[in-house]
Amino acid sequence: MITLFDHPQVKIMPKEMQTVQRVCAFIRAQVGKPPPPFDFRPRGEVVAYVNHGRWVADCPFCASAMLCVPHDPHFWCVECGNYNNQDAPMAVVFPANWRDIEQTLEMRRDARNQNWKPPETVDELVRENNDHGVRGIYMIPGGKVRR
């Protein structure tokens, strides 16, 4: 599972914001429109899901998908630069139990089988694991253990 769970929180620094601004300006120049005033506050939302062991979210504007992590709530598409969102990033919505989802999926050895989409529950993932012979100990919120 690709995650930044054990790494320092990702923060957008002024240098990265300048890079985002330059890319937005480049994309705008390609289509012949001037860039709007840049505002890094999220406008709109995208929903995260797990595909092949990676948290991703789909761009609602160009149908591309971008990697995302629970520690960085910003979504910015490198394909279209969020052009139709006035270049503004979008907030990434992760499920409240994302750690439980990761723990359950990480028991699957092949990343191609590490997939989850809302509204699938952790219980459904555990059932799939059991149906395919994936065994393990699951820590359930509240300190309960499920095998």
PLY file of the C-alpha trace (Angstrom):
ply
format ascii 1.0
element vertex 147
property float x
property float y
property float z
element edge 146
property int vertex1
property int vertex2
end_header
0.00 0.00 0.00
1.48 3.33 -1.01
0.85 5.80 1.79
2.56 8.59 3.65
1.17 7.35 6.98
4.68 6.98 8.44
6.11 10.13 6.87
5.91 13.77 7.99
2.76 15.52 6.95
2.87 16.88 3.43
2.68 20.65 3.43
2.31 23.00 0.48
5.18 25.48 0.70
5.44 28.81 -1.15
7.94 27.25 -3.59
5.45 24.51 -4.55
2.67 27.07 -4.84
4.82 28.99 -7.32
5.32 25.80 -9.33
1.56 25.18 -9.36
1.01 28.78 -10.49
3.54 28.39 -13.32
1.93 25.15 -14.52
-1.53 26.75 -14.41
-0.23 29.73 -16.37
1.35 27.39 -18.94
-1.90 25.43 -19.38
-3.86 28.68 -19.71
-1.37 29.96 -22.30
-1.82 26.78 -24.34
-5.56 27.40 -24.61
-5.16 31.15 -25.08
-6.73 32.35 -21.83
-5.13 34.44 -19.10
-4.84 32.82 -15.66
-7.29 33.99 -12.99
-5.94 35.35 -9.70
-4.42 32.36 -7.93
-6.13 31.21 -4.74
-4.94 28.03 -3.04
-8.07 27.49 -0.95
-9.89 24.32 -2.08
-13.01 24.81 -4.15
-15.13 21.69 -4.51
-14.45 18.08 -3.51
-13.24 14.79 -4.95
-13.67 11.40 -3.28
-10.63 9.18 -2.69
-10.64 5.45 -3.41
-8.02 2.70 -3.49
-6.85 1.32 -6.82
-4.05 -1.28 -6.93
-2.90 -0.32 -3.44
-2.83 3.45 -4.07
-5.17 6.16 -2.85
-6.40 8.02 -5.94
-9.14 10.44 -6.90
-10.66 11.11 -10.30
-10.51 14.56 -11.82
-14.10 15.66 -12.51
-12.92 17.86 -15.37
-10.70 15.70 -17.57
-11.31 12.14 -16.27
-7.67 11.68 -15.26
-6.84 10.17 -11.86
-4.24 11.50 -9.44
-2.50 9.90 -6.49
-3.53 11.38 -3.16
-2.71 10.77 0.49
-4.76 11.17 3.67
-2.27 13.70 5.04
-2.67 16.15 2.17
-6.27 17.26 1.61
-5.54 19.00 -1.74
-6.32 17.62 -5.19
-4.76 19.31 -8.14
-4.83 17.61 -11.53
-1.54 17.75 -13.41
-3.34 16.89 -16.65
-5.72 19.87 -16.82
-4.51 22.05 -13.93
-8.08 22.21 -12.62
-8.69 24.60 -15.51
-12.48 24.36 -15.19
-12.20 25.05 -11.46
-10.43 28.38 -12.04
-7.13 26.58 -11.32
-8.15 26.12 -7.67
-7.39 22.82 -5.92
-10.20 20.63 -4.64
-10.54 19.07 -1.20
-9.93 15.31 -1.09
-12.53 13.43 0.95
-11.18 10.30 2.64
-13.33 7.85 4.60
-13.11 8.25 8.38
-11.90 4.63 8.65
-9.18 4.88 5.98
-6.62 3.19 8.27
-8.91 0.16 8.70
-9.35 -0.02 4.93
-5.58 0.11 4.40
-4.94 -2.53 7.07
-7.45 -4.89 5.50
-6.17 -4.38 1.95
-2.50 -4.71 2.94
-3.16 -8.35 3.84
-3.61 -9.02 0.13
-0.14 -9.73 -1.23
-0.78 -8.64 -4.79
-1.36 -4.89 -5.15
-3.63 -5.59 -8.13
-6.11 -7.01 -5.59
-5.89 -4.04 -3.20
-8.97 -2.12 -4.32
-11.73 -0.28 -2.47
-14.45 2.16 -3.50
-17.20 3.79 -1.48
-19.67 2.63 -0.20
-17.87 -0.72 0.32
-17.43 -1.48 4.03
-14.48 -2.95 5.92
-16.68 -5.96 6.75
-17.11 -6.58 3.02
-13.33 -6.36 2.51
-12.77 -8.85 5.35
-15.35 -11.18 3.81
-13.57 -10.95 0.44
-10.24 -11.69 2.14
-11.72 -14.76 3.84
-13.37 -15.95 0.61
-9.97 -15.86 -1.12
-7.97 -17.47 1.68
-6.40 -14.26 2.98
-6.12 -14.71 6.74
-5.06 -12.25 9.38
-5.94 -10.48 12.57
-8.09 -7.40 12.17
-8.11 -4.69 14.80
-11.59 -3.24 14.98
-12.27 0.22 16.47
-12.94 -0.13 20.18
-10.08 -2.61 20.72
-11.90 -5.69 19.39
-10.02 -8.31 17.40
-11.50 -10.22 14.47
-9.80 -13.21 12.81
0 1
1 2
2 3
3 4
4 5
5 6
6 7
7 8
8 9
9 10
10 11
11 12
12 13
13 14
14 15
15 16
16 17
17 18
18 19
19 20
20 21
21 22
22 23
23 24
24 25
25 26
26 27
27 28
28 29
29 30
30 31
31 32
32 33
33 34
34 35
35 36
36 37
37 38
38 39
39 40
40 41
41 42
42 43
43 44
44 45
45 46
46 47
47 48
48 49
49 50
50 51
51 52
52 53
53 54
54 55
55 56
56 57
57 58
58 59
59 60
60 61
61 62
62 63
63 64
64 65
65 66
66 67
67 68
68 69
69 70
70 71
71 72
72 73
73 74
74 75
75 76
76 77
77 78
78 79
79 80
80 81
81 82
82 83
83 84
84 85
85 86
86 87
87 88
88 89
89 90
90 91
91 92
92 93
93 94
94 95
95 96
96 97
97 98
98 99
99 100
100 101
101 102
102 103
103 104
104 105
105 106
106 107
107 108
108 109
109 110
110 111
111 112
112 113
113 114
114 115
115 116
116 117
117 118
118 119
119 120
120 121
121 122
122 123
123 124
124 125
125 126
126 127
127 128
128 129
129 130
130 131
131 132
132 133
133 134
134 135
135 136
136 137
137 138
138 139
139 140
140 141
141 142
142 143
143 144
144 145
145 146
